[in-house]
């Protein structure tokens, strides 16, 4: 039996992360709540995102291509200052 560790800080395996995902965890934070993976050094968070199917970031891909990451509908609206 081969164990593929995702989080070496807490000894969490890929199988365990997938089991937590099947039980309903859908974000790295929910995985962390279930088994502590990603809460120490953080080097496993990207791997956890990939296991959850959240590995790609469309905005990061746009930036890498030299394009603006925000579309007009994503623009931040500035609110007037409170008096």
C-alpha positions as CSV (number, residue, x, y, z in Angstrom):
1,X,0.0,0.0,0.0
2,X,1.5,3.3,-1.1
3,X,0.7,6.4,0.8
4,X,0.9,9.7,-1.0
5,X,1.3,12.4,1.6
6,X,-0.2,15.8,0.8
7,X,0.6,17.4,4.1
8,X,3.8,16.2,5.7
9,X,3.4,18.5,8.7
10,X,0.4,16.5,9.9
11,X,0.8,13.3,7.9
12,X,-2.4,13.8,5.9
13,X,-2.6,11.6,2.8
14,X,-4.2,12.3,-0.6
15,X,-6.7,9.6,0.2
16,X,-7.7,11.3,3.4
17,X,-8.2,14.7,1.6
18,X,-10.3,12.9,-1.1
19,X,-12.4,11.3,1.7
20,X,-13.0,14.6,3.3
21,X,-14.0,16.1,-0.1
22,X,-16.4,13.2,-0.7
23,X,-17.9,13.9,2.8
24,X,-18.6,17.5,1.7
25,X,-15.4,19.6,2.2
26,X,-15.1,21.8,-0.9
27,X,-12.5,24.3,0.1
28,X,-8.9,24.2,1.5
29,X,-10.3,25.8,4.7
30,X,-12.9,23.0,5.1
31,X,-10.2,20.4,4.6
32,X,-8.1,22.2,7.2
33,X,-11.0,22.1,9.7
34,X,-11.4,18.4,9.1
35,X,-7.8,17.3,9.4
36,X,-5.4,20.3,9.9
37,X,-3.8,19.9,6.5
38,X,-2.6,23.3,5.3
39,X,-2.6,25.0,8.7
40,X,1.1,24.8,9.5
41,X,3.6,25.7,6.8
42,X,1.0,26.0,4.0
43,X,3.1,24.3,1.3
44,X,0.3,21.8,0.7
45,X,-2.5,24.2,0.0
46,X,-2.0,24.3,-3.7
47,X,-2.0,20.5,-3.9
48,X,-5.2,20.5,-1.8
49,X,-6.8,23.0,-4.2
50,X,-5.8,20.7,-7.1
51,X,-7.4,17.7,-5.5
52,X,-10.5,19.7,-5.0
53,X,-10.5,20.7,-8.6
54,X,-9.7,24.3,-7.8
55,X,-6.2,24.3,-9.1
56,X,-6.5,26.9,-11.9
57,X,-7.2,30.5,-11.4
58,X,-8.7,32.2,-14.5
59,X,-7.6,35.7,-13.3
60,X,-4.0,34.5,-12.7
61,X,-3.9,33.1,-16.2
62,X,-5.0,36.4,-17.6
63,X,-2.3,38.2,-15.7
64,X,0.3,35.7,-16.9
65,X,-0.7,36.6,-20.4
66,X,-0.3,40.3,-19.8
67,X,-4.0,41.0,-19.9
68,X,-6.1,42.8,-17.3
69,X,-7.5,40.5,-14.6
70,X,-10.6,42.5,-14.0
71,X,-13.4,42.9,-16.5
72,X,-15.6,46.0,-16.4
73,X,-18.4,44.1,-14.5
74,X,-15.8,43.1,-11.9
75,X,-14.6,46.6,-11.2
76,X,-14.7,47.9,-7.7
77,X,-17.3,50.5,-7.0
78,X,-16.1,53.2,-4.6
79,X,-18.5,54.2,-2.0
80,X,-18.7,57.8,-0.7
81,X,-16.9,58.3,2.6
82,X,-19.0,58.3,5.8
83,X,-19.4,61.7,7.5
